[in-house]
Amino acid sequence: MIITDTHTHLYSEAFEEDRKEMMERAIKLKVSRFFIPAIDSTYTEAMFQLEKAYPDKVFLMMGLHPTHVKENYKQELKHVEVMLEQRQFYAIGEIGIDLYWDKSTLGIQQEAFKYQIKLAKQYKLPIVIHCREAFDEIFEVLDQEKGEDLFGIFHCFAGNLEQAHRAISYNMKLGIGGVATFKNGKIDQFLNQIDLKHIVLETDAPYLAPVPFRGKRNESGYIIKVLEKLSLIYGVSEEQIASITTQNSKDIFNI
């Protein structure tokens, strides 16, 4: 059984003291593919070091996270562009719009989102979307950009059934993580109405740890709890969930 974590911030300071042990725990649990989203240029070198340490397991994305779209966003976008010119990445992400922390930056968040979608199309790469309190704004951009050359993952999907179908209509897989195990997460109530071909697994570690670890630091090995939950929701074996979602990730990331 191969389990794929399509979204994990392994370079996070939260793992500073036990990163190697955390990785070993995950690998022992058959989590053998880790996709690493970018945040901004300050994390790039740490991402490269992770890839060097786990060359057959760690796969890097490049992008500017919406909460890091600040006064210097054009400089940061230039960094993204330069990195894409220099080496291989497997997605543009995580990118999108976040109106939870700061609504005043909506205009430049939209600009950065659209710009990075164009880079994804240029390099024929998937996008990995961050959306927080911004479904309407995200869908507005995707409406403008939709086409066969737009595809990717709606990371940490926590919307309703209608929003799930709409996200899928833009060639997006749904990234399902710890929220599926929350009592108030709600997505577990309709997820079995979404074909498994549209689902990938993720942790978003160190954030959003699944039950029974909710409120604690998340880590990639905890994806097992998401796998167990989806096995119950869909009424199929954990091996089948792992197999289908890993194949879906291969299709998206072209690996």
C-alpha positions as CSV (number, residue, x, y, z in Angstrom):
1,M,0.0,0.0,0.0
2,I,1.3,3.4,-1.0
3,I,-0.2,6.5,0.7
4,T,0.3,9.9,-0.7
5,D,0.2,13.1,1.3
6,T,-0.5,15.7,-1.4
7,H,0.0,18.7,0.9
8,T,2.4,18.9,3.8
9,H,4.6,21.7,5.1
10,L,7.5,19.5,6.2
11,Y,9.8,22.5,6.3
12,S,7.7,24.2,9.0
13,E,9.5,25.4,12.2
14,A,7.0,23.1,14.1
15,F,9.2,20.2,13.0
16,E,12.5,21.8,13.8
17,E,13.3,19.4,16.7
18,D,12.1,16.1,15.4
19,R,11.7,16.3,11.6
20,K,13.7,13.2,10.9
21,E,11.8,11.1,13.4
22,M,8.5,12.5,12.2
23,M,9.4,11.5,8.6
24,E,10.4,8.0,9.8
25,R,7.1,7.6,11.6
26,A,5.2,8.5,8.4
27,I,7.3,6.3,6.1
28,K,6.8,3.4,8.5
29,L,3.1,3.8,8.1
30,K,3.5,3.5,4.3
31,V,3.2,7.2,3.6
32,S,5.9,7.3,0.9
33,R,5.0,10.4,-1.3
34,F,5.1,13.9,0.1
35,F,4.1,17.0,-1.9
36,I,5.4,20.2,-0.5
37,P,3.7,23.5,-1.1
38,A,5.6,26.8,-1.2
39,I,4.7,29.8,1.0
40,D,7.2,32.5,-0.1
41,S,10.9,32.9,-0.9
42,T,12.0,32.6,2.7
43,Y,11.2,28.8,2.7
44,T,12.7,27.9,-0.7
45,E,16.1,26.8,0.6
46,A,14.5,24.6,3.3
47,M,12.3,23.0,0.6
48,F,15.5,22.2,-1.4
49,Q,17.1,20.6,1.6
50,L,14.1,18.4,2.2
51,E,14.2,17.2,-1.4
52,K,17.9,16.5,-1.1
53,A,17.3,14.5,2.1
54,Y,14.4,12.5,0.6
55,P,14.9,12.6,-3.2
56,D,12.6,9.7,-4.0
57,K,9.8,10.8,-1.6
58,V,9.6,14.6,-1.6
59,F,8.2,16.5,-4.5
60,L,8.2,20.3,-4.5
61,M,5.7,23.0,-5.6
62,M,6.5,26.7,-6.2
63,G,4.2,29.6,-5.6
64,L,3.2,32.5,-3.4
65,H,0.7,31.8,-0.6
66,P,-2.2,34.3,-0.5
67,T,-1.6,35.3,3.1
68,H,2.0,36.3,2.1
69,V,0.8,38.5,-0.7
70,K,2.1,41.8,0.8
71,E,3.7,45.0,-0.3
72,N,6.6,43.1,-1.9
73,Y,4.3,40.6,-3.8
74,K,5.7,41.6,-7.2
75,Q,9.2,40.7,-6.0
76,E,7.9,37.4,-4.6
77,L,6.2,36.6,-7.9
78,K,9.5,37.3,-9.7
79,H,11.1,34.7,-7.4
80,V,8.5,32.2,-8.4
81,E,9.1,32.9,-12.0
82,V,12.9,32.6,-11.7
83,M,12.6,29.3,-9.8
84,L,10.3,27.9,-12.5
85,E,12.9,28.8,-15.1
86,Q,15.7,27.1,-13.2
87,R,14.4,23.7,-12.3
88,Q,11.5,21.3,-12.1
89,F,8.5,21.7,-9.9
90,Y,5.4,19.5,-9.8
91,A,2.7,22.2,-9.2
92,I,2.1,25.9,-8.7
93,G,1.0,26.2,-5.1
94,E,-0.2,26.9,-2.8
95,I,-2.0,29.9,-4.4
96,G,-5.4,31.4,-4.1
97,I,-7.3,33.9,-1.9
98,D,-7.6,34.1,1.9
99,L,-10.1,36.6,3.3
100,Y,-10.0,35.3,6.9
101,W,-6.8,37.2,7.9
102,D,-6.9,40.3,5.7
103,K,-9.6,41.5,3.4
104,S,-7.7,44.7,2.5
105,T,-5.3,42.8,0.2
106,L,-8.1,41.2,-1.9
107,G,-7.1,43.2,-5.0
108,I,-3.4,42.1,-5.0
109,Q,-4.3,38.6,-3.9
110,Q,-6.5,38.3,-7.0
111,E,-3.7,39.7,-9.2
112,A,-1.2,37.3,-7.7
113,F,-3.6,34.3,-8.1
114,K,-4.3,35.1,-11.8
115,Y,-0.6,35.7,-12.5
116,Q,0.3,32.3,-11.0
117,I,-2.4,30.5,-13.0
118,K,-0.9,31.9,-16.1
119,L,2.5,30.6,-15.1
120,A,0.9,27.2,-14.4
121,K,-0.6,27.2,-17.9
122,Q,2.8,28.2,-19.4
123,Y,4.6,25.3,-17.7
124,K,1.7,22.9,-18.1
125,L,1.5,22.4,-14.3
126,P,-1.4,21.9,-11.9
127,I,-2.4,24.6,-9.4
128,V,-3.0,23.9,-5.8
129,I,-5.6,26.3,-4.4
130,H,-5.8,27.8,-1.0
131,C,-9.3,29.1,-0.2
132,R,-10.4,30.5,3.1
133,E,-13.7,32.5,3.3
134,A,-13.3,33.2,-0.4
135,F,-15.2,30.6,-2.4
136,D,-17.0,33.2,-4.5
137,E,-13.8,35.1,-5.2
138,I,-11.9,31.9,-6.1
139,F,-14.7,30.7,-8.4
140,E,-14.9,34.1,-10.1
141,V,-11.2,33.8,-11.1
142,L,-11.6,30.2,-12.1
143,D,-14.5,31.1,-14.3
144,Q,-12.3,33.5,-16.2
145,E,-9.4,31.0,-16.5
146,K,-11.2,27.7,-17.0
147,G,-10.2,25.4,-19.9
148,E,-8.4,22.1,-20.6
149,D,-5.1,23.8,-19.5
150,L,-6.5,24.6,-16.0
151,F,-6.4,21.7,-13.5
152,G,-5.2,20.9,-10.0
153,I,-6.3,20.4,-6.4
154,F,-8.7,22.4,-4.3
155,H,-6.5,22.1,-1.1
156,C,-8.2,21.5,2.3
157,F,-11.6,21.5,0.8
158,A,-14.2,22.4,3.5
159,G,-17.1,23.7,1.4
160,N,-20.6,22.2,0.8
161,L,-21.7,19.7,-1.8
162,E,-22.6,22.4,-4.4
163,Q,-19.2,24.0,-4.0
164,A,-17.6,20.6,-4.3
165,H,-19.3,19.9,-7.6
166,R,-18.4,23.4,-8.8
167,A,-14.7,23.0,-7.9
168,I,-14.6,19.6,-9.7
169,S,-16.2,21.3,-12.8
170,Y,-12.9,23.3,-13.1
171,N,-10.8,20.1,-13.4
172,M,-10.0,20.2,-9.7
173,K,-9.5,17.3,-7.3
174,L,-10.6,17.8,-3.8
175,G,-7.9,17.7,-1.1
176,I,-9.3,15.9,1.9
177,G,-7.6,16.0,5.2
178,G,-8.3,16.3,8.9
179,V,-11.5,18.3,8.5
180,A,-13.2,15.1,7.3
181,T,-12.8,13.7,10.8
182,F,-14.2,16.7,12.7
183,K,-17.6,16.4,14.2
184,N,-18.5,19.9,12.9
185,G,-16.5,19.4,9.6
186,K,-19.7,18.6,7.7
187,I,-18.0,17.3,4.6
188,D,-18.2,13.7,5.9
189,Q,-22.0,14.1,5.5
190,F,-21.9,14.3,1.7
191,L,-18.5,13.1,0.7
192,N,-19.8,9.7,-0.4
193,Q,-21.8,11.5,-3.1
194,I,-18.4,12.6,-4.7
195,D,-16.8,9.9,-6.8
196,L,-13.4,8.8,-5.4
197,K,-11.8,9.7,-8.7
198,H,-12.1,13.3,-7.6
199,I,-10.4,12.9,-4.2
200,V,-6.8,13.1,-3.0
201,L,-5.5,12.8,0.6
202,E,-3.5,15.5,2.5
203,T,-2.6,16.5,6.0
204,D,-1.6,20.2,5.7
205,A,0.8,19.4,8.5
206,P,1.5,20.9,10.9
207,Y,-2.0,22.3,10.8
208,L,-5.5,20.7,11.0
209,A,-4.6,17.5,12.8
210,P,-7.3,14.9,12.5
211,V,-9.2,13.4,15.4
212,P,-8.0,12.1,17.9
213,F,-5.1,14.5,17.5
214,R,-7.2,17.6,16.9
215,G,-5.7,20.7,18.5
216,K,-2.2,19.2,18.4
217,R,0.6,19.5,15.9
218,N,-0.3,17.6,12.8
219,E,2.2,15.4,10.9
220,S,2.1,13.4,7.7
221,G,1.7,10.0,9.5
222,Y,-1.6,11.2,10.8
223,I,-3.0,10.9,7.3
224,I,-3.8,7.3,8.4
225,K,-6.7,8.7,10.4
226,V,-8.0,10.5,7.2
227,L,-7.6,7.2,5.3
228,E,-9.6,5.3,8.0
229,K,-12.4,7.9,8.0
230,L,-12.7,7.8,4.2
231,S,-12.8,4.0,4.3
232,L,-15.8,4.3,6.6
233,I,-17.5,7.0,4.5
234,Y,-17.2,5.2,1.2
235,G,-17.5,1.7,2.6
236,V,-14.4,0.4,0.9
237,S,-11.1,-0.9,2.2
238,E,-8.3,1.4,3.3
239,E,-6.1,-0.2,0.7
240,Q,-8.6,0.8,-2.0
241,I,-8.8,4.4,-0.8
242,A,-5.0,4.6,-0.7
243,S,-4.7,3.1,-4.2
244,I,-7.3,5.3,-5.9
245,T,-6.1,8.5,-4.2
246,T,-2.5,7.8,-5.0
247,Q,-3.4,7.2,-8.6
248,N,-5.3,10.5,-8.6
249,S,-2.2,12.3,-7.3
250,K,-0.1,10.7,-10.1
251,D,-2.6,11.9,-12.7
252,I,-2.5,15.5,-11.3
253,F,1.2,15.8,-10.7
254,N,2.2,13.8,-13.8
255,I,4.5,11.4,-11.8
